[in-house]
Amino acid sequence: MVKILNLDGINRVFAILEAICRGNGLTVSEVARATNISCGAANRYIHSLEQLGYILREHMTKKYFVSSKLKDLASYGS
């Protein structure tokens, strides 16, 4: 029997990354609205993505942007 993983978390991570890419920088509340994820959950995912280096926060505006690490990953192999 094949074990099926719960993909909700992965789907949320990609939804957040897509929203930040499309939005050209978003705050946590803007990400939450764009993805239909609660502010608390969005904040936790965003914090993890920031810790991993995939997004960066601009401290003055508190907006998040994709990092060069994510851009490099997206262009890998092309």
PQR file with spaces between the fields and no chain letter, atoms N, CA, C, O and H, PARSE charges and radii, in Angstrom:
ATOM       1  N    MET     1       0.837   -1.178    0.000 -0.4000 1.5000
ATOM       2  CA   MET     1       0.000    0.000    0.000 -0.0000 2.0000
ATOM       3  C    MET     1       0.890    1.253    0.000  0.5500 1.7000
ATOM       4  O    MET     1       1.869    1.321    0.744 -0.5500 1.4000
ATOM       5  N    VAL     2       0.554    2.218   -0.817 -0.4000 1.5000
ATOM       6  CA   VAL     2       1.306    3.464   -0.927 -0.0000 2.0000
ATOM       7  C    VAL     2       0.802    4.437    0.124  0.5500 1.7000
ATOM       8  O    VAL     2      -0.402    4.657    0.254 -0.5500 1.4000
ATOM       9  H    VAL     2      -0.241    2.163   -1.421  0.4000 1.0000
ATOM      10  N    LYS     3       1.726    5.013    0.867 -0.4000 1.5000
ATOM      11  CA   LYS     3       1.354    6.000    1.874 -0.0000 2.0000
ATOM      12  C    LYS     3       1.255    7.369    1.211  0.5500 1.7000
ATOM      13  O    LYS     3       2.206    7.827    0.577 -0.5500 1.4000
ATOM      14  H    LYS     3       2.704    4.834    0.761  0.4000 1.0000
ATOM      15  N    ILE     4       0.110    8.017    1.358 -0.4000 1.5000
ATOM      16  CA   ILE     4      -0.103    9.339    0.784 -0.0000 2.0000
ATOM      17  C    ILE     4       0.152   10.382    1.864  0.5500 1.7000
ATOM      18  O    ILE     4      -0.431   10.332    2.947 -0.5500 1.4000
ATOM      19  H    ILE     4      -0.662    7.645    1.874  0.4000 1.0000
ATOM      20  N    LEU     5       1.022   11.314    1.553 -0.4000 1.5000
ATOM      21  CA   LEU     5       1.365   12.368    2.499 -0.0000 2.0000
ATOM      22  C    LEU     5       0.320   13.466    2.481  0.5500 1.7000
ATOM      23  O    LEU     5      -0.345   13.692    1.470 -0.5500 1.4000
ATOM      24  H    LEU     5       1.496   11.354    0.674  0.4000 1.0000
ATOM      25  N    ASN     6       0.185   14.138    3.598 -0.4000 1.5000
ATOM      26  CA   ASN     6      -0.672   15.313    3.669 -0.0000 2.0000
ATOM      27  C    ASN     6       0.093   16.459    3.015  0.5500 1.7000
ATOM      28  O    ASN     6       1.130   16.884    3.524 -0.5500 1.4000
ATOM      29  H    ASN     6       0.726   13.954    4.418  0.4000 1.0000
ATOM      30  N    LEU     7      -0.403   16.950    1.912 -0.4000 1.5000
ATOM      31  CA   LEU     7       0.306   17.953    1.135 -0.0000 2.0000
ATOM      32  C    LEU     7      -0.150   19.380    1.431  0.5500 1.7000
ATOM      33  O    LEU     7       0.281   20.311    0.751 -0.5500 1.4000
ATOM      34  H    LEU     7      -1.245   16.605    1.498  0.4000 1.0000
ATOM      35  N    ASP     8      -1.000   19.568    2.419 -0.4000 1.5000
ATOM      36  CA   ASP     8      -1.501   20.914    2.718 -0.0000 2.0000
ATOM      37  C    ASP     8      -0.379   21.910    2.988  0.5500 1.7000
ATOM      38  O    ASP     8      -0.411   23.032    2.483 -0.5500 1.4000
ATOM      39  H    ASP     8      -1.349   18.812    2.972  0.4000 1.0000
ATOM      40  N    GLY     9       0.598   21.513    3.770 -0.4000 1.5000
ATOM      41  CA   GLY     9       1.703   22.416    4.103 -0.0000 2.0000
ATOM      42  C    GLY     9       2.518   22.794    2.885  0.5500 1.7000
ATOM      43  O    GLY     9       2.905   23.951    2.716 -0.5500 1.4000
ATOM      44  H    GLY     9       0.625   20.602    4.180  0.4000 1.0000
ATOM      45  N    ILE    10       2.777   21.810    2.035 -0.4000 1.5000
ATOM      46  CA   ILE    10       3.546   22.083    0.817 -0.0000 2.0000
ATOM      47  C    ILE    10       2.759   23.007   -0.105  0.5500 1.7000
ATOM      48  O    ILE    10       3.318   23.940   -0.682 -0.5500 1.4000
ATOM      49  H    ILE    10       2.463   20.870    2.172  0.4000 1.0000
ATOM      50  N    ASN    11       1.471   22.749   -0.241 -0.4000 1.5000
ATOM      51  CA   ASN    11       0.630   23.615   -1.066 -0.0000 2.0000
ATOM      52  C    ASN    11       0.630   25.044   -0.539  0.5500 1.7000
ATOM      53  O    ASN    11       0.658   25.995   -1.320 -0.5500 1.4000
ATOM      54  H    ASN    11       1.017   21.991    0.228  0.4000 1.0000
ATOM      55  N    ARG    12       0.598   25.199    0.771 -0.4000 1.5000
ATOM      56  CA   ARG    12       0.612   26.536    1.364 -0.0000 2.0000
ATOM      57  C    ARG    12       1.930   27.256    1.106  0.5500 1.7000
ATOM      58  O    ARG    12       1.942   28.448    0.799 -0.5500 1.4000
ATOM      59  H    ARG    12       0.575   24.427    1.406  0.4000 1.0000
ATOM      60  N    VAL    13       3.035   26.534    1.231 -0.4000 1.5000
ATOM      61  CA   VAL    13       4.351   27.130    0.972 -0.0000 2.0000
ATOM      62  C    VAL    13       4.424   27.651   -0.460  0.5500 1.7000
ATOM      63  O    VAL    13       4.860   28.778   -0.694 -0.5500 1.4000
ATOM      64  H    VAL    13       3.026   25.566    1.480  0.4000 1.0000
ATOM      65  N    PHE    14       3.997   26.833   -1.411 -0.4000 1.5000
ATOM      66  CA   PHE    14       4.047   27.271   -2.812 -0.0000 2.0000
ATOM      67  C    PHE    14       3.069   28.407   -3.082  0.5500 1.7000
ATOM      68  O    PHE    14       3.374   29.303   -3.869 -0.5500 1.4000
ATOM      69  H    PHE    14       3.643   25.918   -1.221  0.4000 1.0000
ATOM      70  N    ALA    15       1.904   28.389   -2.447 -0.4000 1.5000
ATOM      71  CA   ALA    15       0.948   29.492   -2.616 -0.0000 2.0000
ATOM      72  C    ALA    15       1.542   30.794   -2.097  0.5500 1.7000
ATOM      73  O    ALA    15       1.364   31.846   -2.711 -0.5500 1.4000
ATOM      74  H    ALA    15       1.657   27.661   -1.808  0.4000 1.0000
ATOM      75  N    ILE    16       2.242   30.730   -0.977 -0.4000 1.5000
ATOM      76  CA   ILE    16       2.888   31.919   -0.403 -0.0000 2.0000
ATOM      77  C    ILE    16       3.989   32.427   -1.329  0.5500 1.7000
ATOM      78  O    ILE    16       4.068   33.624   -1.604 -0.5500 1.4000
ATOM      79  H    ILE    16       2.387   29.875   -0.479  0.4000 1.0000
ATOM      80  N    LEU    17       4.834   31.523   -1.806 -0.4000 1.5000
ATOM      81  CA   LEU    17       5.911   31.933   -2.707 -0.0000 2.0000
ATOM      82  C    LEU    17       5.357   32.540   -3.991  0.5500 1.7000
ATOM      83  O    LEU    17       5.872   33.548   -4.475 -0.5500 1.4000
ATOM      84  H    LEU    17       4.770   30.551   -1.583  0.4000 1.0000
ATOM      85  N    GLU    18       4.320   31.934   -4.540 -0.4000 1.5000
ATOM      86  CA   GLU    18       3.707   32.470   -5.759 -0.0000 2.0000
ATOM      87  C    GLU    18       3.120   33.854   -5.512  0.5500 1.7000
ATOM      88  O    GLU    18       3.268   34.746   -6.347 -0.5500 1.4000
ATOM      89  H    GLU    18       3.902   31.115   -4.148  0.4000 1.0000
ATOM      90  N    ALA    19       2.456   34.043   -4.374 -0.4000 1.5000
ATOM      91  CA   ALA    19       1.856   35.346   -4.057 -0.0000 2.0000
ATOM      92  C    ALA    19       2.936   36.413   -3.920  0.5500 1.7000
ATOM      93  O    ALA    19       2.772   37.527   -4.418 -0.5500 1.4000
ATOM      94  H    ALA    19       2.336   33.319   -3.695  0.4000 1.0000
ATOM      95  N    ILE    20       4.026   36.086   -3.257 -0.4000 1.5000
ATOM      96  CA   ILE    20       5.113   37.055   -3.080 -0.0000 2.0000
ATOM      97  C    ILE    20       5.740   37.384   -4.430  0.5500 1.7000
ATOM      98  O    ILE    20       6.063   38.541   -4.696 -0.5500 1.4000
ATOM      99  H    ILE    20       4.159   35.182   -2.852  0.4000 1.0000
ATOM     100  N    CYS    21       5.911   36.391   -5.273 -0.4000 1.5000
ATOM     101  CA   CYS    21       6.473   36.642   -6.617 -0.0000 2.0000
ATOM     102  C    CYS    21       5.553   37.544   -7.432  0.5500 1.7000
ATOM     103  O    CYS    21       6.016   38.508   -8.043 -0.5500 1.4000
ATOM     104  H    CYS    21       5.649   35.450   -5.057  0.4000 1.0000
ATOM     105  N    ARG    22       4.267   37.245   -7.446 -0.4000 1.5000
ATOM     106  CA   ARG    22       3.300   38.029   -8.217 -0.0000 2.0000
ATOM     107  C    ARG    22       3.111   39.422   -7.640  0.5500 1.7000
ATOM     108  O    ARG    22       2.920   40.384   -8.384 -0.5500 1.4000
ATOM     109  H    ARG    22       3.892   36.463   -6.949  0.4000 1.0000
ATOM     110  N    GLY    23       3.163   39.536   -6.317 -0.4000 1.5000
ATOM     111  CA   GLY    23       2.865   40.799   -5.659 -0.0000 2.0000
ATOM     112  C    GLY    23       4.019   41.769   -5.611  0.5500 1.7000
ATOM     113  O    GLY    23       3.846   42.910   -5.181 -0.5500 1.4000
ATOM     114  H    GLY    23       3.319   38.754   -5.712  0.4000 1.0000
ATOM     115  N    ASN    24       5.188   41.349   -6.039 -0.4000 1.5000
ATOM     116  CA   ASN    24       6.365   42.223   -6.007 -0.0000 2.0000
ATOM     117  C    ASN    24       6.595   42.788   -4.610  0.5500 1.7000
ATOM     118  O    ASN    24       6.821   43.986   -4.438 -0.5500 1.4000
ATOM     119  H    ASN    24       5.329   40.423   -6.388  0.4000 1.0000
ATOM     120  N    GLY    25       6.533   41.917   -3.632 -0.4000 1.5000
ATOM     121  CA   GLY    25       6.737   42.299   -2.243 -0.0000 2.0000
ATOM     122  C    GLY    25       5.418   42.459   -1.526  0.5500 1.7000
ATOM     123  O    GLY    25       4.598   43.298   -1.900 -0.5500 1.4000
ATOM     124  H    GLY    25       6.349   40.944   -3.772  0.4000 1.0000
ATOM     125  N    LEU    26       5.204   41.646   -0.478 -0.4000 1.5000
ATOM     126  CA   LEU    26       3.956   41.686    0.274 -0.0000 2.0000
ATOM     127  C    LEU    26       4.224   41.610    1.769  0.5500 1.7000
ATOM     128  O    LEU    26       5.213   41.019    2.202 -0.5500 1.4000
ATOM     129  H    LEU    26       5.869   40.964   -0.174  0.4000 1.0000
ATOM     130  N    THR    27       3.340   42.209    2.550 -0.4000 1.5000
ATOM     131  CA   THR    27       3.377   42.059    4.002 -0.0000 2.0000
ATOM     132  C    THR    27       2.726   40.719    4.363  0.5500 1.7000
ATOM     133  O    THR    27       2.128   40.062    3.511 -0.5500 1.4000
ATOM     134  H    THR    27       2.536   42.689    2.198  0.4000 1.0000
ATOM     135  N    VAL    28       2.849   40.327    5.622 -0.4000 1.5000
ATOM     136  CA   VAL    28       2.234   39.071    6.063 -0.0000 2.0000
ATOM     137  C    VAL    28       0.723   39.110    5.850  0.5500 1.7000
ATOM     138  O    VAL    28       0.146   38.138    5.364 -0.5500 1.4000
ATOM     139  H    VAL    28       3.335   40.861    6.314  0.4000 1.0000
ATOM     140  N    SER    29       0.082   40.210    6.203 -0.4000 1.5000
ATOM     141  CA   SER    29      -1.373   40.283    6.045 -0.0000 2.0000
ATOM     142  C    SER    29      -1.773   40.253    4.575  0.5500 1.7000
ATOM     143  O    SER    29      -2.814   39.690    4.234 -0.5500 1.4000
ATOM     144  H    SER    29       0.551   41.000    6.598  0.4000 1.0000
ATOM     145  N    GLU    30      -0.982   40.838    3.712 -0.4000 1.5000
ATOM     146  CA   GLU    30      -1.266   40.786    2.277 -0.0000 2.0000
ATOM     147  C    GLU    30      -1.106   39.367    1.742  0.5500 1.7000
ATOM     148  O    GLU    30      -1.886   38.928    0.897 -0.5500 1.4000
ATOM     149  H    GLU    30      -0.137   41.296    3.988  0.4000 1.0000
ATOM     150  N    VAL    31      -0.096   38.652    2.233 -0.4000 1.5000
ATOM     151  CA   VAL    31       0.095   37.254    1.847 -0.0000 2.0000
ATOM     152  C    VAL    31      -1.095   36.423    2.316  0.5500 1.7000
ATOM     153  O    VAL    31      -1.613   35.593    1.569 -0.5500 1.4000
ATOM     154  H    VAL    31       0.538   39.009    2.920  0.4000 1.0000
ATOM     155  N    ALA    32      -1.522   36.648    3.550 -0.4000 1.5000
ATOM     156  CA   ALA    32      -2.655   35.904    4.104 -0.0000 2.0000
ATOM     157  C    ALA    32      -3.910   36.112    3.260  0.5500 1.7000
ATOM     158  O    ALA    32      -4.622   35.156    2.954 -0.5500 1.4000
ATOM     159  H    ALA    32      -1.101   37.322    4.157  0.4000 1.0000
ATOM     160  N    ARG    33      -4.178   37.351    2.889 -0.4000 1.5000
ATOM     161  CA   ARG    33      -5.353   37.649    2.054 -0.0000 2.0000
ATOM     162  C    ARG    33      -5.227   37.009    0.677  0.5500 1.7000
ATOM     163  O    ARG    33      -6.191   36.442    0.162 -0.5500 1.4000
ATOM     164  H    ARG    33      -3.600   38.128    3.138  0.4000 1.0000
ATOM     165  N    ALA    34      -4.046   37.097    0.082 -0.4000 1.5000
ATOM     166  CA   ALA    34      -3.839   36.580   -1.275 -0.0000 2.0000
ATOM     167  C    ALA    34      -3.932   35.059   -1.345  0.5500 1.7000
ATOM     168  O    ALA    34      -4.268   34.501   -2.389 -0.5500 1.4000
ATOM     169  H    ALA    34      -3.263   37.557    0.499  0.4000 1.0000
ATOM     170  N    THR    35      -3.635   34.394   -0.236 -0.4000 1.5000
ATOM     171  CA   THR    35      -3.584   32.932   -0.237 -0.0000 2.0000
ATOM     172  C    THR    35      -4.725   32.272    0.525  0.5500 1.7000
ATOM     173  O    THR    35      -4.854   31.048    0.512 -0.5500 1.4000
ATOM     174  H    THR    35      -3.362   34.847    0.612  0.4000 1.0000
ATOM     175  N    ASN    36      -5.539   33.060    1.176 -0.4000 1.5000
ATOM     176  CA   ASN    36      -6.632   32.519    1.998 -0.0000 2.0000
ATOM     177  C    ASN    36      -6.104   31.677    3.156  0.5500 1.7000
ATOM     178  O    ASN    36      -6.728   30.691    3.547 -0.5500 1.4000
ATOM     179  H    ASN    36      -5.435   34.055    1.186  0.4000 1.0000
ATOM     180  N    ILE    37      -4.969   32.063    3.693 -0.4000 1.5000
ATOM     181  CA   ILE    37      -4.355   31.415    4.848 -0.0000 2.0000
ATOM     182  C    ILE    37      -4.454   32.401    6.008  0.5500 1.7000
ATOM     183  O    ILE    37      -4.300   33.605    5.803 -0.5500 1.4000
ATOM     184  H    ILE    37      -4.462   32.864    3.375  0.4000 1.0000
ATOM     185  N    SER    38      -4.706   31.915    7.216 -0.4000 1.5000
ATOM     186  CA   SER    38      -4.802   32.816    8.363 -0.0000 2.0000
ATOM     187  C    SER    38      -3.489   33.572    8.549  0.5500 1.7000
ATOM     188  O    SER    38      -2.423   33.097    8.156 -0.5500 1.4000
ATOM     189  H    SER    38      -4.831   30.936    7.382  0.4000 1.0000
ATOM     190  N    CYS    39      -3.584   34.749    9.152 -0.4000 1.5000
ATOM     191  CA   CYS    39      -2.371   35.562    9.382 -0.0000 2.0000
ATOM     192  C    CYS    39      -1.355   34.812   10.233  0.5500 1.7000
ATOM     193  O    CYS    39      -0.155   34.876    9.970 -0.5500 1.4000
ATOM     194  H    CYS    39      -4.450   35.135    9.471  0.4000 1.0000
ATOM     195  N    GLY    40      -1.827   34.107   11.243 -0.4000 1.5000
ATOM     196  CA   GLY    40      -0.914   33.361   12.109 -0.0000 2.0000
ATOM     197  C    GLY    40      -0.164   32.275   11.358  0.5500 1.7000
ATOM     198  O    GLY    40       1.050   32.131   11.500 -0.5500 1.4000
ATOM     199  H    GLY    40      -2.802   34.055   11.457  0.4000 1.0000
ATOM     200  N    ALA    41      -0.900   31.508   10.555 -0.4000 1.5000
ATOM     201  CA   ALA    41      -0.264   30.438    9.779 -0.0000 2.0000
ATOM     202  C    ALA    41       0.662   31.024    8.727  0.5500 1.7000
ATOM     203  O    ALA    41       1.773   30.529    8.533 -0.5500 1.4000
ATOM     204  H    ALA    41      -1.886   31.624   10.440  0.4000 1.0000
ATOM     205  N    ALA    42       0.213   32.079    8.043 -0.4000 1.5000
ATOM     206  CA   ALA    42       1.062   32.720    7.035 -0.0000 2.0000
ATOM     207  C    ALA    42       2.352   33.219    7.666  0.5500 1.7000
ATOM     208  O    ALA    42       3.429   33.079    7.086 -0.5500 1.4000
ATOM     209  H    ALA    42      -0.689   32.480    8.201  0.4000 1.0000
ATOM     210  N    ASN    43       2.243   33.797    8.841 -0.4000 1.5000
ATOM     211  CA   ASN    43       3.422   34.305    9.547 -0.0000 2.0000
ATOM     212  C    ASN    43       4.406   33.175    9.855  0.5500 1.7000
ATOM     213  O    ASN    43       5.613   33.351    9.692 -0.5500 1.4000
ATOM     214  H    ASN    43       1.368   33.911    9.312  0.4000 1.0000
ATOM     215  N    ARG    44       3.911   32.025   10.295 -0.4000 1.5000
ATOM     216  CA   ARG    44       4.785   30.885   10.600 -0.0000 2.0000
ATOM     217  C    ARG    44       5.487   30.372    9.342  0.5500 1.7000
ATOM     218  O    ARG    44       6.691   30.117    9.358 -0.5500 1.4000
ATOM     219  H    ARG    44       2.930   31.881   10.427  0.4000 1.0000
ATOM     220  N    TYR    45       4.738   30.224    8.262 -0.4000 1.5000
ATOM     221  CA   TYR    45       5.350   29.767    7.005 -0.0000 2.0000
ATOM     222  C    TYR    45       6.371   30.780    6.494  0.5500 1.7000
ATOM     223  O    TYR    45       7.466   30.410    6.069 -0.5500 1.4000
ATOM     224  H    TYR    45       3.760   30.431    8.249  0.4000 1.0000
ATOM     225  N    ILE    46       6.011   32.045    6.539 -0.4000 1.5000
ATOM     226  CA   ILE    46       6.916   33.101    6.066 -0.0000 2.0000
ATOM     227  C    ILE    46       8.188   33.124    6.899  0.5500 1.7000
ATOM     228  O    ILE    46       9.283   33.263    6.354 -0.5500 1.4000
ATOM     229  H    ILE    46       5.122   32.346    6.885  0.4000 1.0000
ATOM     230  N    HIS    47       8.057   32.989    8.208 -0.4000 1.5000
ATOM     231  CA   HIS    47       9.241   32.975    9.076 -0.0000 2.0000
ATOM     232  C    HIS    47      10.158   31.805    8.702  0.5500 1.7000
ATOM     233  O    HIS    47      11.377   31.965    8.646 -0.5500 1.4000
ATOM     234  H    HIS    47       7.168   32.875    8.652  0.4000 1.0000
ATOM     235  N    SER    48       9.577   30.638    8.448 -0.4000 1.5000
ATOM     236  CA   SER    48      10.376   29.471    8.058 -0.0000 2.0000
ATOM     237  C    SER    48      11.073   29.701    6.721  0.5500 1.7000
ATOM     238  O    SER    48      12.254   29.388    6.568 -0.5500 1.4000
ATOM     239  H    SER    48       8.586   30.508    8.493  0.4000 1.0000
ATOM     240  N    LEU    49      10.336   30.250    5.754 -0.4000 1.5000
ATOM     241  CA   LEU    49      10.935   30.524    4.445 -0.0000 2.0000
ATOM     242  C    LEU    49      12.058   31.554    4.548  0.5500 1.7000
ATOM     243  O    LEU    49      13.057   31.468    3.834 -0.5500 1.4000
ATOM     244  H    LEU    49       9.377   30.504    5.878  0.4000 1.0000
ATOM     245  N    GLU    50      11.885   32.528    5.439 -0.4000 1.5000
ATOM     246  CA   GLU    50      12.939   33.533    5.657 -0.0000 2.0000
ATOM     247  C    GLU    50      14.162   32.884    6.302  0.5500 1.7000
ATOM     248  O    GLU    50      15.293   33.160    5.904 -0.5500 1.4000
ATOM     249  H    GLU    50      11.074   32.598    6.019  0.4000 1.0000
ATOM     250  N    GLN    51      13.941   32.031    7.289 -0.4000 1.5000
ATOM     251  CA   GLN    51      15.051   31.343    7.955 -0.0000 2.0000
ATOM     252  C    GLN    51      15.829   30.454    6.980  0.5500 1.7000
ATOM     253  O    GLN    51      17.044   30.299    7.100 -0.5500 1.4000
ATOM     254  H    GLN    51      13.022   31.806    7.613  0.4000 1.0000
ATOM     255  N    LEU    52      15.116   29.877    6.023 -0.4000 1.5000
ATOM     256  CA   LEU    52      15.755   29.020    5.024 -0.0000 2.0000
ATOM     257  C    LEU    52      16.426   29.813    3.912  0.5500 1.7000
ATOM     258  O    LEU    52      17.173   29.251    3.112 -0.5500 1.4000
ATOM     259  H    LEU    52      14.129   30.002    5.925  0.4000 1.0000
ATOM     260  N    GLY    53      16.165   31.111    3.857 -0.4000 1.5000
ATOM     261  CA   GLY    53      16.818   31.967    2.881 -0.0000 2.0000
ATOM     262  C    GLY    53      16.096   32.100    1.548  0.5500 1.7000
ATOM     263  O    GLY    53      16.676   32.602    0.586 -0.5500 1.4000
ATOM     264  H    GLY    53      15.557   31.567    4.507  0.4000 1.0000
ATOM     265  N    TYR    54      14.830   31.657    1.467 -0.4000 1.5000
ATOM     266  CA   TYR    54      14.098   31.732    0.212 -0.0000 2.0000
ATOM     267  C    TYR    54      13.368   33.062    0.013  0.5500 1.7000
ATOM     268  O    TYR    54      13.035   33.432   -1.113 -0.5500 1.4000
ATOM     269  H    TYR    54      14.358   31.249    2.249  0.4000 1.0000
ATOM     270  N    ILE    55      13.126   33.767    1.099 -0.4000 1.5000
ATOM     271  CA   ILE    55      12.541   35.102    1.010 -0.0000 2.0000
ATOM     272  C    ILE    55      13.295   36.023    1.955  0.5500 1.7000
ATOM     273  O    ILE    55      13.940   35.579    2.904 -0.5500 1.4000
ATOM     274  H    ILE    55      13.397   33.467    2.013  0.4000 1.0000
ATOM     275  N    LEU    56      13.198   37.317    1.674 -0.4000 1.5000
ATOM     276  CA   LEU    56      13.863   38.342    2.476 -0.0000 2.0000
ATOM     277  C    LEU    56      12.844   39.390    2.895  0.5500 1.7000
ATOM     278  O    LEU    56      11.897   39.671    2.160 -0.5500 1.4000
ATOM     279  H    LEU    56      12.674   37.679    0.902  0.4000 1.0000
ATOM     280  N    ARG    57      13.036   39.967    4.077 -0.4000 1.5000
ATOM     281  CA   ARG    57      12.140   41.008    4.554 -0.0000 2.0000
ATOM     282  C    ARG    57      12.834   42.360    4.479  0.5500 1.7000
ATOM     283  O    ARG    57      13.968   42.526    4.927 -0.5500 1.4000
ATOM     284  H    ARG    57      13.805   39.739    4.674  0.4000 1.0000
ATOM     285  N    GLU    58      12.127   43.316    3.905 -0.4000 1.5000
ATOM     286  CA   GLU    58      12.598   44.698    3.908 -0.0000 2.0000
ATOM     287  C    GLU    58      12.089   45.314    5.209  0.5500 1.7000
ATOM     288  O    GLU    58      10.880   45.420    5.415 -0.5500 1.4000
ATOM     289  H    GLU    58      11.205   43.181    3.541  0.4000 1.0000
ATOM     290  N    HIS    59      13.000   45.716    6.081 -0.4000 1.5000
ATOM     291  CA   HIS    59      12.627   46.131    7.433 -0.0000 2.0000
ATOM     292  C    HIS    59      11.809   47.419    7.481  0.5500 1.7000
ATOM     293  O    HIS    59      10.956   47.564    8.357 -0.5500 1.4000
ATOM     294  H    HIS    59      13.982   45.630    5.914  0.4000 1.0000
ATOM     295  N    MET    60      12.040   48.335    6.585 -0.4000 1.5000
ATOM     296  CA   MET    60      11.285   49.602    6.605 -0.0000 2.0000
ATOM     297  C    MET    60       9.808   49.381    6.282  0.5500 1.7000
ATOM     298  O    MET    60       8.936   49.914    6.967 -0.5500 1.4000
ATOM     299  H    MET    60      12.732   48.218    5.873  0.4000 1.0000
ATOM     300  N    THR    61       9.529   48.603    5.250 -0.4000 1.5000
ATOM     301  CA   THR    61       8.143   48.402    4.807 -0.0000 2.0000
ATOM     302  C    THR    61       7.522   47.118    5.359  0.5500 1.7000
ATOM     303  O    THR    61       6.309   46.931    5.268 -0.5500 1.4000
ATOM     304  H    THR    61      10.238   48.169    4.693  0.4000 1.0000
ATOM     305  N    LYS    62       8.342   46.233    5.931 -0.4000 1.5000
ATOM     306  CA   LYS    62       7.917   44.919    6.425 -0.0000 2.0000
ATOM     307  C    LYS    62       7.347   44.045    5.311  0.5500 1.7000
ATOM     308  O    LYS    62       6.513   43.172    5.552 -0.5500 1.4000
ATOM     309  H    LYS    62       9.328   46.385    6.005  0.4000 1.0000
ATOM     310  N    LYS    63       7.811   44.295    4.090 -0.4000 1.5000
ATOM     311  CA   LYS    63       7.380   43.489    2.949 -0.0000 2.0000
ATOM     312  C    LYS    63       8.402   42.398    2.679  0.5500 1.7000
ATOM     313  O    LYS    63       9.600   42.568    2.908 -0.5500 1.4000
ATOM     314  H    LYS    63       8.488   45.003    3.894  0.4000 1.0000
ATOM     315  N    TYR    64       7.901   41.284    2.189 -0.4000 1.5000
ATOM     316  CA   TYR    64       8.753   40.148    1.860 -0.0000 2.0000
ATOM     317  C    TYR    64       8.921   40.045    0.354  0.5500 1.7000
ATOM     318  O    TYR    64       7.994   40.291   -0.418 -0.5500 1.4000
ATOM     319  H    TYR    64       6.928   41.146    2.003  0.4000 1.0000
ATOM     320  N    PHE    65      10.126   39.676   -0.038 -0.4000 1.5000
ATOM     321  CA   PHE    65      10.503   39.534   -1.438 -0.0000 2.0000
ATOM     322  C    PHE    65      11.212   38.197   -1.616  0.5500 1.7000
ATOM     323  O    PHE    65      11.788   37.666   -0.667 -0.5500 1.4000
ATOM     324  H    PHE    65      10.879   39.476    0.588  0.4000 1.0000
ATOM     325  N    VAL    66      11.170   37.656   -2.819 -0.4000 1.5000
ATOM     326  CA   VAL    66      11.924   36.425   -3.064 -0.0000 2.0000
ATOM     327  C    VAL    66      13.414   36.749   -3.058  0.5500 1.7000
ATOM     328  O    VAL    66      13.823   37.848   -3.434 -0.5500 1.4000
ATOM     329  H    VAL    66      10.702   38.088   -3.590  0.4000 1.0000
ATOM     330  N    SER    67      14.207   35.797   -2.634 -0.4000 1.5000
ATOM     331  CA   SER    67      15.654   35.996   -2.552 -0.0000 2.0000
ATOM     332  C    SER    67      16.340   35.449   -3.798  0.5500 1.7000
ATOM     333  O    SER    67      15.727   34.778   -4.628 -0.5500 1.4000
ATOM     334  H    SER    67      13.875   34.904   -2.329  0.4000 1.0000
ATOM     335  N    SER    68      17.611   35.752   -3.902 -0.4000 1.5000
ATOM     336  CA   SER    68      18.399   35.213   -5.020 -0.0000 2.0000
ATOM     337  C    SER    68      18.490   33.691   -4.921  0.5500 1.7000
ATOM     338  O    SER    68      18.619   33.014   -5.941 -0.5500 1.4000
ATOM     339  H    SER    68      18.109   36.297   -3.228  0.4000 1.0000
ATOM     340  N    LYS    69      18.425   33.150   -3.710 -0.4000 1.5000
ATOM     341  CA   LYS    69      18.461   31.694   -3.537 -0.0000 2.0000
ATOM     342  C    LYS    69      17.270   31.047   -4.235  0.5500 1.7000
ATOM     343  O    LYS    69      17.424   30.025   -4.903 -0.5500 1.4000
ATOM     344  H    LYS    69      18.321   33.700   -2.882  0.4000 1.0000
ATOM     345  N    LEU    70      16.091   31.630   -4.088 -0.4000 1.5000
ATOM     346  CA   LEU    70      14.904   31.085   -4.749 -0.0000 2.0000
ATOM     347  C    LEU    70      14.984   31.294   -6.254  0.5500 1.7000
ATOM     348  O    LEU    70      14.609   30.412   -7.027 -0.5500 1.4000
ATOM     349  H    LEU    70      15.965   32.460   -3.546  0.4000 1.0000
ATOM     350  N    LYS    71      15.473   32.460   -6.673 -0.4000 1.5000
ATOM     351  CA   LYS    71      15.616   32.714   -8.109 -0.0000 2.0000
ATOM     352  C    LYS    71      16.592   31.746   -8.748  0.5500 1.7000
ATOM     353  O    LYS    71      16.363   31.271   -9.861 -0.5500 1.4000
ATOM     354  H    LYS    71      15.778   33.177   -6.046  0.4000 1.0000
ATOM     355  N    ASP    72      17.694   31.448   -8.043 -0.4000 1.5000
ATOM     356  CA   ASP    72      18.665   30.483   -8.542 -0.0000 2.0000
ATOM     357  C    ASP    72      18.041   29.097   -8.648  0.5500 1.7000
ATOM     358  O    ASP    72      18.279   28.378   -9.618 -0.5500 1.4000
ATOM     359  H    ASP    72      17.881   31.834   -7.139  0.4000 1.0000
ATOM     360  N    LEU    73      17.253   28.726   -7.664 -0.4000 1.5000
ATOM     361  CA   LEU    73      16.582   27.429   -7.673 -0.0000 2.0000
ATOM     362  C    LEU    73      15.607   27.336   -8.850  0.5500 1.7000
ATOM     363  O    LEU    73      15.514   26.303   -9.513 -0.5500 1.4000
ATOM     364  H    LEU    73      17.059   29.310   -6.876  0.4000 1.0000
ATOM     365  N    ALA    74      14.886   28.428   -9.095 -0.4000 1.5000
ATOM     366  CA   ALA    74      13.901   28.453  -10.186 -0.0000 2.0000
ATOM     367  C    ALA    74      14.572   28.347  -11.546  0.5500 1.7000
ATOM     368  O    ALA    74      13.988   27.797  -12.479 -0.5500 1.4000
ATOM     369  H    ALA    74      14.961   29.267   -8.557  0.4000 1.0000
ATOM     370  N    SER    75      15.773   28.859  -11.674 -0.4000 1.5000
ATOM     371  CA   SER    75      16.448   28.828  -12.977 -0.0000 2.0000
ATOM     372  C    SER    75      17.395   27.633  -13.106  0.5500 1.7000
ATOM     373  O    SER    75      18.044   27.474  -14.141 -0.5500 1.4000
ATOM     374  H    SER    75      16.248   29.306  -10.916  0.4000 1.0000
ATOM     375  N    TYR    76      17.485   26.795  -12.076 -0.4000 1.5000
ATOM     376  CA   TYR    76      18.384   25.646  -12.102 -0.0000 2.0000
ATOM     377  C    TYR    76      18.050   24.721  -13.277  0.5500 1.7000
ATOM     378  O    TYR    76      16.903   24.303  -13.441 -0.5500 1.4000
ATOM     379  H    TYR    76      16.958   26.924  -11.236  0.4000 1.0000
ATOM     380  N    GLY    77      19.022   24.421  -14.057 -0.4000 1.5000
ATOM     381  CA   GLY    77      18.870   23.497  -15.162 -0.0000 2.0000
ATOM     382  C    GLY    77      18.321   24.091  -16.448  0.5500 1.7000
ATOM     383  O    GLY    77      18.147   23.383  -17.440 -0.5500 1.4000
ATOM     384  H    GLY    77      19.953   24.761  -13.924  0.4000 1.0000
ATOM     385  N    SER    78      18.049   25.395  -16.431 -0.4000 1.5000
ATOM     386  CA   SER    78      17.500   25.981  -17.665 -0.0000 2.0000
ATOM     387  C    SER    78      18.576   26.593  -18.516  0.5500 1.7000
ATOM     388  O    SER    78      18.288   27.129  -19.586 -0.5500 1.4000
ATOM     389  H    SER    78      18.191   25.969  -15.625  0.4000 1.0000
